[in-house]
Amino acid sequence: MNIPFAQVLEKAQDYKADMTRFLRDMIAIPSESCDEEKVVLRIKEEMEKVGFDKVEIDPMGNVLGWIGHGPHLIAMDAHIDTVGVGNMDNWDFDPYEGMEDDEVIGGRGASDQEGGMASMVYAGKIIKDLGLEDEYTLLVTGTVQEEDCDGLCWQYIIQESNIRPEFVVSTEPTDCQIYRGQRGRMEIRVDVSGVSCHGSAPERGDNAIFKMGHILGDIEKLASNLGDDPFLGKGTLTVSEVFFTSPSRCAVADSCAVSIDRRLTWGETWEGAIKEIEELEAVKKFGGKVSMYNYDRPAYTGLVYPTECYFPAWKIDEEHVATKTLEASYELLFDKKPTVDKWTFSTNGVSIMGRYGIPVIGFGPGKEPEAHAPNEKTWKDHLVTCAAMYAVIPQMYLKELKK
């Protein structure tokens, strides 16, 4: 079947107002991690309205919309949970009431990443309108808890629902560029113990905060000596939280702990990241305990699906069929070559590709710097561009497979 690229673009443009309305509806529903039920129900309603063949909500609370019945399973994913709004003084408009003008839509989740869901749903409508169904089944997922624990939703989909697509398009924000990888990450904790005493005679105790000060100095030095990769870039770490216990403000602290956000580049492992901290001179000297966090927060459905807080790096090759599919789709729709790059932040690809080896390719509306920021926004033209891309990708994939 020949793909009518001009008609796809025309349809995507025709649905700009519908996508804008739908996105604003999602923005208006607060949907922080583990509180996504209302936005999931709103997405289910829109999928059914535009004609998806089947729509269901799984036991974790992910919404799954299906189009077609062909043998090749292709998935497209948007996490539909958001972070909070932070300091309201930093916002120029209400983050849930949102805003729009001729070019942009503002509100929490506009770029990260409910805009991707708006484009996917209307890509499904374009497929139905133009009869673009073929020897594929398209699965559109609105996934939960990503902001809390990236990839947990897809661990559940793959392991418990036994769904394994041939490849997945992540609709995280890419500024309408093609992204083929990201660094991984992990959440590390370092604990040290001390002995409390009255603050008037600190020599009687053993101050855990002073010990941690030495450890932090070594961690800061370690941060400048991590792995590097020509495509994904350098590994990084930063101390993100500090905790302590003490009987009072007039006492020596008897414990201290820090959290470390560790970004893993290609070739770095969680075992290696733990060991390099354990081997620091101050950690050994003061008996520091190094561990990885676990996640076991219940989904809005009540389901608990525990996992360790390790999220592997991943990338796919420039010549991979998924990369070639998106490049060809972009060139035939827009008559120009796309930019191919990578994400700085983490996505559900840490499970889909990082854990399970299912190829992931990124193309989404909005821009990375908008994520988690006040006055978050996305661009209406991005919604149109992405809807057109998502509508043609499945058939282009079938064509690339035959080459």
C-alpha positions in Angstrom: 0.0 0.0 0.0 1.3 3.4 -0.9 1.2 5.9 2.0 -0.6 9.2 1.1 1.9 11.5 2.8 0.2 14.7 1.7 -3.2 13.5 3.0 -1.7 12.4 6.3 -0.2 15.9 6.8 -3.5 17.5 5.8 -5.4 15.4 8.3 -2.9 16.1 11.1 -3.3 19.8 10.5 -7.1 19.4 10.5 -6.9 17.8 13.9 -4.7 20.5 15.5 -7.7 22.0 17.4 -8.8 18.6 18.6 -5.3 17.8 19.9 -5.0 21.2 21.6 -8.4 20.7 23.3 -7.5 17.1 24.4 -4.0 18.2 25.7 -5.6 21.0 27.7 -8.1 18.6 29.2 -5.2 16.3 30.3 -3.2 19.3 31.7 -6.3 20.4 33.7 -6.3 17.0 35.6 -3.5 16.9 38.2 -1.8 13.5 37.6 1.3 13.2 39.7 2.8 9.7 40.0 0.5 7.2 41.7 -2.5 9.6 41.3 -3.1 9.2 37.5 -6.6 7.5 37.5 -8.6 10.6 36.4 -6.3 11.4 33.5 -6.2 7.7 32.5 -10.0 7.6 32.3 -9.9 10.8 30.2 -7.4 9.2 27.8 -9.5 6.1 27.5 -12.6 8.2 26.7 -10.7 9.9 23.8 -9.3 6.7 22.4 -12.8 5.2 22.3 -14.1 8.4 20.7 -11.7 8.4 17.8 -12.2 4.7 17.0 -9.5 2.6 18.6 -10.4 -1.1 18.2 -9.8 -2.0 21.9 -9.0 0.1 24.9 -8.2 -1.4 28.3 -6.7 -0.4 31.7 -4.3 -3.0 33.1 -3.9 -3.9 36.8 -1.1 -1.3 37.3 -3.3 1.4 35.8 -1.7 1.8 32.4 -4.1 2.6 29.6 -3.6 0.4 26.5 -5.2 1.3 23.1 -5.1 -1.1 20.2 -5.5 -0.5 16.4 -5.4 -3.3 13.9 -4.9 -7.1 14.1 -1.8 -7.7 12.0 1.2 -10.0 13.0 3.7 -7.2 13.5 3.2 -5.5 16.9 4.5 -1.9 17.1 4.1 0.2 20.3 4.1 3.9 21.0 4.4 5.1 24.5 3.8 8.2 26.6 4.0 8.3 30.3 1.0 10.4 31.5 2.1 11.1 35.1 3.7 14.4 35.9 5.9 15.9 38.5 4.4 18.5 40.9 4.3 22.3 40.2 7.0 23.4 42.7 7.0 27.0 43.9 3.9 28.7 42.4 5.7 32.0 42.5 7.7 30.9 39.6 4.7 30.4 37.4 3.2 33.1 35.2 0.0 31.2 34.9 -1.9 28.5 36.7 -0.2 25.2 35.8 -3.5 23.2 35.6 -5.7 25.9 34.2 -2.9 26.3 31.6 -2.7 28.8 28.8 -2.5 28.9 25.0 -1.9 31.4 22.2 -1.6 30.8 18.5 1.6 28.9 18.9 2.0 27.3 22.3 0.1 25.4 25.0 1.2 25.9 28.6 0.7 23.8 31.7 2.2 21.0 33.8 2.7 18.0 31.5 2.5 20.0 28.2 6.0 18.8 27.1 6.6 16.1 29.7 4.7 14.4 28.4 1.1 14.5 27.7 1.6 16.2 24.4 2.9 12.9 23.1 -0.3 11.2 24.1 -2.4 13.8 22.3 -0.5 13.2 19.1 -0.6 9.4 19.4 -4.4 9.3 19.9 -5.0 11.5 16.8 -2.5 9.5 14.8 -4.8 6.6 15.5 -7.7 8.6 14.1 -5.7 9.4 11.0 -4.9 5.7 10.5 -8.6 4.9 10.8 -9.7 7.8 8.5 -7.3 7.0 5.7 -7.5 3.2 6.0 -3.8 2.9 6.7 -4.1 -0.4 8.7 -1.9 -3.1 7.3 -0.1 -6.2 8.5 0.6 -4.6 11.9 -1.1 -4.1 15.3 -0.4 -0.7 16.9 -0.4 -0.5 20.6 -0.6 3.0 22.1 0.3 3.1 25.8 -0.4 5.8 28.4 1.9 4.6 31.3 2.0 5.5 35.0 4.7 6.1 37.6 7.4 7.0 35.2 8.4 10.2 37.1 8.7 8.1 40.3 10.4 5.0 38.7 11.1 5.2 35.0 10.4 1.9 33.2 8.5 0.2 36.0 5.3 0.4 33.9 7.0 -1.4 31.1 8.5 -4.0 33.4 4.9 -4.8 34.3 3.7 -4.7 30.6 6.5 -7.0 29.4 6.8 -9.4 32.4 3.2 -9.7 33.6 1.1 -8.9 30.5 3.5 -10.7 28.2 3.5 -8.0 25.6 6.7 -7.7 23.6 6.5 -5.3 20.6 9.0 -5.5 17.8 10.0 -1.9 18.6 8.6 1.0 20.6 8.4 4.7 19.7 8.9 6.8 22.8 7.0 10.1 22.6 9.1 11.9 25.3 10.0 15.4 24.1 12.7 15.5 21.4 11.9 18.9 19.8 10.6 16.8 16.8 14.1 15.2 16.4 14.9 11.5 16.3 16.5 10.2 19.5 18.2 6.8 19.7 19.6 6.5 23.2 20.1 7.9 26.6 22.4 7.4 29.6 21.1 5.2 32.4 20.8 6.1 36.0 20.7 4.7 39.5 19.8 5.9 43.0 22.5 5.3 45.6 22.6 5.9 49.3 25.6 6.2 51.6 25.2 5.9 55.4 27.7 6.5 58.2 27.2 6.0 61.9 28.4 8.1 64.9 27.8 8.4 68.6 25.8 11.2 70.1 26.8 13.3 73.1 26.1 16.7 74.6 27.2 19.4 72.2 29.1 21.2 75.0 31.6 18.4 75.0 31.7 17.0 71.4 34.9 15.1 72.1 32.8 12.6 74.0 31.0 11.6 70.9 31.7 10.7 67.3 30.1 13.1 64.8 28.6 11.3 61.8 28.2 14.6 59.9 32.0 15.3 60.1 32.6 11.8 58.8 30.2 12.4 55.9 32.1 15.6 55.1 35.2 13.7 54.3 33.2 11.2 52.2 31.5 14.0 50.3 35.0 15.4 49.4 36.0 12.1 47.9 32.6 11.7 46.1 33.2 15.2 44.5 36.6 14.1 43.2 35.1 10.9 41.9 32.5 12.9 39.9 35.3 14.2 37.6 36.7 10.8 36.8 33.7 8.8 35.4 33.2 6.9 32.2 32.6 8.5 28.8 31.0 7.4 25.5 31.3 9.1 22.1 27.5 9.2 21.6 25.9 9.1 25.1 28.5 11.3 26.7 30.0 11.2 30.2 28.7 9.5 33.3 27.9 11.9 36.1 26.9 11.9 39.7 25.5 14.5 42.1 24.6 14.4 45.8 20.9 15.2 45.8 19.8 14.7 49.5 21.3 14.8 53.0 19.8 13.2 56.1 20.9 13.0 59.7 19.8 12.0 63.1 20.7 13.7 66.4 19.0 13.9 69.8 18.8 17.7 69.5 20.4 20.8 68.1 22.6 20.7 71.2 24.0 17.3 70.5 26.5 15.5 68.2 24.8 13.8 65.2 24.8 10.0 65.5 24.1 9.2 61.8 24.3 10.8 58.5 23.3 9.7 55.0 23.3 11.1 51.5 21.5 10.2 48.3 23.4 10.2 45.0 21.9 10.6 41.5 24.3 8.6 39.4 24.0 8.8 35.6 25.5 5.8 33.8 27.0 6.1 30.4 27.6 3.1 28.0 29.6 0.4 29.6 29.1 1.4 33.2 27.2 -1.0 35.4 25.4 -0.7 38.7 27.9 -3.1 40.3 30.8 -0.9 39.2 29.0 2.3 40.3 28.5 0.9 43.8 32.1 -0.5 44.0 33.8 2.8 43.0 32.1 4.5 46.0 32.8 1.6 48.3 36.5 1.9 47.4 36.8 5.6 48.2 39.3 6.2 51.0 36.9 8.0 53.3 34.2 5.5 52.8 36.5 2.7 53.9 38.0 4.8 56.7 34.7 5.7 58.3 32.8 2.4 57.6 30.4 3.9 55.1 27.6 1.6 53.9 26.8 2.0 50.2 23.5 0.7 48.9 21.0 1.0 46.1 17.5 2.3 46.7 14.4 0.2 46.1 11.0 1.4 44.9 7.8 -0.1 46.2 5.2 2.7 46.2 1.7 1.5 45.3 0.1 2.4 42.0 -3.2 4.3 42.0 -4.8 0.8 41.6 -3.2 -0.4 44.8 -0.8 -2.7 43.0 2.8 -2.8 44.4 5.4 -4.0 41.9 8.8 -3.5 43.7 12.0 -3.0 41.8 15.6 -1.8 42.5 16.3 1.8 41.5 18.6 0.9 38.6 17.8 2.1 35.1 20.2 0.9 32.4 21.7 3.0 29.7 20.7 2.0 26.1 21.2 3.0 22.5 20.3 1.6 19.1 22.5 1.7 16.1 22.3 4.4 13.4 21.6 1.6 10.9 18.9 -0.1 12.9 15.6 -0.6 11.1 13.8 1.5 13.7 16.2 4.4 13.1 15.9 4.0 9.3 12.1 3.8 9.6 11.8 7.2 11.4 14.4 8.8 9.1 12.5 7.7 6.0 9.1 8.7 7.5 10.4 12.2 8.3 12.0 12.8 4.9 9.0 11.6 2.9 6.6 13.7 5.1 8.7 16.9 5.3 11.1 16.7 2.4 14.2 17.3 4.6 16.6 15.2 6.7 15.9 14.9 10.4 18.4 15.5 13.2 19.3 12.3 15.0 20.5 12.7 18.7 19.9 11.5 22.2 18.1 12.4 25.4 19.9 13.9 28.4 17.3 12.6 30.8 15.9 9.2 31.4 12.8 7.5 29.8 10.9 4.3 29.9 13.5 3.0 27.4 15.6 2.0 30.4 13.3 -1.1 30.7 12.1 -1.6 27.2 15.6 -1.6 25.6 17.9 -1.4 28.7 16.4 -4.4 30.5 14.6 -6.4 27.8 16.4 -5.6 24.5 13.3 -4.3 22.7 14.5 -1.5 20.4 13.3 2.0 21.3 13.4 5.1 19.1 12.3 8.6 20.2 10.2 11.2 18.5 8.1 13.6 20.5 6.5 17.1 20.8 8.0 19.6 23.2 11.5 20.2 24.4 13.6 18.6 27.1 14.3 21.9 28.9 10.6 22.4 29.5 10.4 19.2 31.6 9.9 19.8 35.3 10.3 23.6 34.8 7.8 26.3 35.7 5.8 27.8 32.8 6.1 24.4 31.0 4.8 24.6 27.4 4.7 22.8 24.1 4.1 23.8 20.5 0.9 23.2 18.5 2.9 22.7 15.4 4.8 19.9 17.2 1.5 18.1 17.9 0.8 18.2 14.2 4.2 17.0 13.1 4.2 14.1 15.6 0.7 13.0 14.7 1.7 12.8 11.1 4.8 10.8 11.9 3.1 8.4 14.2 0.4 7.7 11.6 3.0 6.7 8.9 5.6 4.9 11.0 3.9 1.5 11.2 3.6 1.1 7.4 7.1 2.6 6.9 8.4 0.0 9.3 6.9 -2.8 7.2 8.5 -1.3 4.1 11.9 -1.1 5.7 11.7 -4.7 6.9 11.3 -5.8 3.2 14.4 -4.0 2.0 
